[in-house]
Amino acid sequence: MGLTDVGIVAIDIVFALAVVAAVSCLAVLVWATIRERAALSPAWREPAGVFGEAPTARRLSGSRVVTSLQPSAVHHHGAPSS
């Protein structure tokens, strides 16, 4: 086995490791996206315990849902230009 053959094998191993890393990163991103979408979905609910309201519902009730990234004209405070 010559030096060229060792180089070809090394390149193949590095390429295989890169493919495995890319596929695993993609799998983690898909898994995280599915979990996040399920957590934000109104159909997803934690079961209410003995004490009533589910913890997620309590945590989300005090927060506002952002529907637009544009600043509101009502809440926009700008200094007049001179």
C-alpha positions as CSV (number, residue, x, y, z in Angstrom):
1,M,0.0,0.0,0.0
2,G,1.6,3.2,-1.2
3,L,1.4,6.7,0.2
4,T,-1.2,7.6,-2.5
5,D,-3.5,4.7,-1.3
6,V,-3.2,5.9,2.3
7,G,-4.2,9.4,1.3
8,I,-7.2,8.2,-0.6
9,V,-8.3,6.1,2.4
10,A,-7.8,9.1,4.7
11,I,-9.9,11.3,2.4
12,D,-12.7,8.7,2.3
13,I,-12.7,8.5,6.1
14,V,-12.8,12.3,6.5
15,F,-15.6,12.5,3.9
16,A,-17.6,9.8,5.7
17,L,-17.2,11.5,9.0
18,A,-18.4,14.8,7.5
19,V,-21.5,13.1,6.0
20,V,-22.3,11.5,9.4
21,A,-21.9,14.9,11.2
22,A,-24.1,16.7,8.7
23,V,-26.8,14.1,8.9
24,S,-26.8,14.1,12.7
25,C,-27.0,17.9,12.7
26,L,-29.9,17.8,10.4
27,A,-31.6,15.2,12.6
28,V,-31.2,17.3,15.7
29,L,-32.6,20.4,13.9
30,V,-35.6,18.5,12.7
31,W,-36.2,17.0,16.2
32,A,-35.9,20.5,17.8
33,T,-38.2,22.0,15.2
34,I,-40.9,19.3,15.9
35,R,-40.6,19.8,19.6
36,E,-40.8,23.6,19.3
37,R,-43.8,23.5,17.0
38,A,-45.5,21.0,19.3
39,A,-44.9,23.3,22.3
40,L,-46.3,26.3,20.5
41,S,-49.3,24.5,19.0
42,P,-52.6,25.2,20.7
43,A,-53.6,21.6,20.3
44,W,-50.7,20.5,22.5
45,R,-51.6,20.6,26.2
46,E,-50.0,19.2,29.3
47,P,-52.5,17.2,31.3
48,A,-54.0,19.2,34.1
49,G,-52.9,17.9,37.4
50,V,-54.8,17.5,40.7
51,F,-54.5,21.2,41.4
52,G,-56.2,22.4,38.2
53,E,-54.6,24.4,35.5
54,A,-51.6,22.9,33.6
55,P,-48.2,24.6,34.2
56,T,-47.8,25.5,30.5
57,A,-51.1,27.3,30.4
58,R,-50.1,29.4,33.4
59,R,-46.7,30.2,32.0
60,L,-48.1,31.2,28.6
61,S,-51.1,33.2,29.9
62,G,-49.0,36.1,31.0
63,S,-47.1,36.4,27.8
64,R,-48.2,38.0,24.5
65,V,-47.9,36.4,21.2
66,V,-46.0,38.4,18.6
67,T,-47.8,38.4,15.3
68,S,-45.7,41.0,13.5
69,L,-42.2,42.2,13.6
70,Q,-43.1,45.7,12.4
71,P,-43.1,48.3,15.2
72,S,-46.6,49.5,16.2
73,A,-47.5,53.0,15.4
74,V,-49.2,53.4,18.8
75,H,-46.1,52.4,20.7
76,H,-43.5,54.0,18.5
77,H,-41.8,57.0,20.1
78,G,-39.6,58.9,17.8
79,A,-37.8,62.2,18.2
80,P,-38.8,64.7,15.5
81,S,-36.0,65.5,13.2
82,S,-34.9,69.1,13.0
